[in-house]
Structure formats: structure tokens, C-alpha cells
């Protein structure tokens, strides 16, 4: 069995050691090789554009897809994000690869350091991220695709609030470890 994880900086493991990112932690926990295809700053449109090369040509048994935050930062619609994810999951089904979709994490509305988007209304971003999470969960039910609602689980458990990095977007190694644990507990391996 092989797994590819495709996504943005949260999949890449931005600002945590490679061994502390959720992809590496998950790989260790399930004792399987996982290929990390996270690229910081990627939108779901960019992920879709590289999906054949980064996923289909690798021929994994499963792919974990996580994205959408950068799309919303750039004012893409939730519909566009869902369309991109749908195209990726359809490519998976056409190639006998099991898709697993992770919902994006919230951002910290009280951002200490607005390094990425100075004039961004982060409360509005969180509202849209919440709508996207709900839409992805519904999409999963409709298409019979596993969707793990990471953002909602971490918010409900109250674990994420104190573990944002100073940019308010990326998270600490503790949350990366939690993400891996949530995936393991979802029995997707």
C-alpha cells in the first residue's frame, strides 16, 4: 500500500521540522510510506493542475487531499474549491485510487503577525472556512467519499486555539500530531 498526501503548506509542514509534520507523524503511526506533495501557497486549482503528475502517475492505493484555505484567501468561491476537489476525486476513482478528503483548519482571527494578507478580514475567512468544511462533509456523504472534518474536530476539542504559530494560519507540531492521530482514529489506513 502507498499513500500520497497532496495539499498546501499545512500538508507540507510549514515551519515545523519535517519529522513533526502530520504527514511524517502519520507515516510513523501507520508504518507505511507516505509521499508528501504539499506545496506552500497552493490553491486547489494548482493542486488539480499537478494531480496527474503528483498522484495518478505515482499509482498510490490512497490519496489524502487537503486544501481550500489559500483559495479563500484569494477570494475564490466555495463552489470553485468543491469543483476542484471533485475533479481530483473523480480522477482517483477513474484510476482505482481511494480518495480521502481533509477539511481545512480555521485561522486565528486575533492574528499577531499579519505577514500574509495585511488587509484580510480573518473573521470572514473563518466564516467561509466553516461553510467550506460543511460543504465538504456533505459532498463526502453524497459521493460516498471519506471526509475527515479536521477543522471542526480540533475546534470542538479546543485543542487548536493555543497552538497557532505567530502568523495565525499555520499550526504547531502538537496540532500536526493531533491531525495524524485523528486520521489514524478514522480508520482510513
C-alpha positions in Angstrom: 0.0 0.0 0.0 1.2 3.5 -0.7 -0.3 6.9 0.1 0.2 10.3 -1.4 -0.8 13.5 0.5 -1.5 16.5 -1.7 -2.1 19.9 -0.3 -0.7 23.3 0.6 1.6 24.5 3.4 -0.3 22.6 6.1 0.3 19.3 4.3 3.9 20.4 3.6 4.5 21.1 7.3 5.4 24.7 7.1 7.5 25.9 10.0 7.7 22.6 11.7 10.5 20.0 11.4 9.9 17.5 8.6 9.6 14.7 11.2 7.0 16.7 13.1 4.6 17.4 10.2 1.4 15.5 10.2 2.3 13.5 7.1 5.6 12.2 8.7 3.8 11.5 12.0 1.0 9.6 10.2 3.6 7.6 8.3 5.3 6.6 11.5 2.0 5.7 13.2 0.6 3.5 10.4 4.1 2.2 9.5 3.5 3.0 5.8 5.5 5.1 3.4 3.7 8.3 2.6 4.7 10.7 -0.1 4.2 14.3 0.8 3.2 16.5 -2.1 2.3 19.6 -0.1 3.3 22.9 -1.7 3.1 26.1 0.4 0.7 28.6 -1.1 -1.1 26.1 -3.4 -4.8 26.5 -4.2 -7.0 23.6 -5.1 -6.8 24.7 -8.7 -3.0 24.4 -8.6 -3.3 21.0 -6.8 -5.7 19.9 -9.6 -3.2 21.0 -12.2 -0.4 18.8 -10.8 -2.7 15.9 -9.8 -1.8 13.6 -12.7 1.9 14.0 -12.2 2.0 14.1 -8.4 -0.7 11.5 -7.7 -2.0 9.5 -10.7 1.4 8.7 -12.1 2.7 7.5 -8.7 -0.2 4.9 -8.6 -0.8 5.0 -4.8 -3.6 3.0 -3.3 -4.9 6.1 -1.5 -4.6 9.9 -1.7 -5.2 12.3 1.1 -6.4 15.7 -0.2 -6.3 18.8 1.9 -6.8 22.3 0.6 -9.0 25.3 0.2 -7.6 27.9 2.6 -5.5 29.7 0.0 -8.4 29.7 -2.4 -10.5 31.6 0.1 -7.6 34.0 0.9 -7.6 34.8 -2.8 -11.4 35.2 -2.9 -12.2 32.1 -4.9 -15.7 30.7 -4.3 -16.5 27.7 -2.2 -18.1 26.3 -5.4 -14.8 26.5 -7.2 -13.0 24.7 -4.4 -15.6 22.0 -4.4 -15.4 21.6 -8.2 -11.6 21.3 -8.0 -11.8 18.7 -5.2 -14.5 16.8 -7.1 -12.3 16.7 -10.2 -9.4 15.3 -8.2 -11.6 12.6 -6.5 -13.0 11.7 -9.9 -9.5 11.2 -11.3 -8.9 8.9 -8.2 -12.0 6.8 -8.9 -11.1 6.5 -12.6 -7.7 5.2 -11.6 -8.7 2.9 -8.7 -7.2 5.2 -6.0 -9.1 5.7 -2.8 -9.6 9.5 -2.1 -9.7 10.8 1.4 -10.5 14.5 1.9 -9.5 16.5 5.0 -11.3 19.7 5.7 -9.2 22.9 6.2 -8.3 24.2 9.6 -9.6 27.5 10.9 -7.4 30.5 11.2 -6.7 32.6 14.3 -8.9 35.7 14.0 -6.7 37.5 16.5 -3.6 37.3 14.4 -0.5 38.6 16.0 1.5 39.0 12.8 -0.3 39.7 9.6 2.5 38.6 7.3 0.5 37.1 4.5 -2.6 39.3 3.9 -2.4 42.6 5.8 -5.9 43.8 4.9 -7.7 40.4 5.2 -10.9 40.1 7.3 -10.0 36.9 9.1 -13.4 36.7 10.7 -14.9 36.5 7.2 -12.2 33.9 6.2 -13.3 31.7 9.2 -16.9 32.0 8.2 -16.1 30.9 4.7 -13.8 28.1 6.0 -16.7 26.9 8.2 -19.0 26.9 5.2 -16.4 25.0 3.1 -16.0 22.4 5.9 -19.8 21.8 6.0 -19.9 21.6 2.2 -17.1 19.1 2.0 -18.7 16.9 4.7 -22.0 17.0 2.6 -20.0 16.3 -0.6 -18.4 13.2 1.1 -21.8 11.8 2.1 -23.3 12.5 -1.4 -20.3 10.9 -3.3 -19.6 8.2 -0.7 -16.0 9.6 -0.1 -14.3 9.7 3.3 -14.2 13.3 4.5 -12.5 13.9 7.9 -13.6 17.2 9.4 -10.3 18.2 11.0 -11.2 21.8 11.5 -14.4 21.0 13.3 -12.9 18.2 15.4 -10.0 20.5 16.5 -12.3 23.4 17.3 -14.7 21.3 19.3 -11.9 19.7 21.3 -10.5 23.2 22.0 -7.0 21.9 21.1 -6.2 24.3 18.3 -6.6 27.8 19.9 -3.3 27.9 21.7 -1.3 26.2 19.0 -1.3 28.6 16.1 2.0 29.9 15.1 2.5 33.7 15.1 1.0 34.1 11.6 -2.3 32.8 12.8 -2.6 30.4 9.8 -0.1 27.7 10.5 0.0 25.4 13.5 2.5 23.9 15.9 3.9 20.4 16.0 1.3 19.5 18.6 -1.6 20.1 16.2 0.3 18.2 13.4 0.5 15.3 15.9 -3.3 15.7 16.6 -4.1 15.7 12.9 -2.2 12.4 12.4 -4.0 10.9 15.4 -7.4 12.0 14.1 -6.6 10.3 10.7 -5.5 7.1 12.4 -8.6 7.0 14.6 -10.7 7.5 11.5 -9.5 4.0 10.4 -8.6 5.1 6.9 -5.3 3.2 6.7 
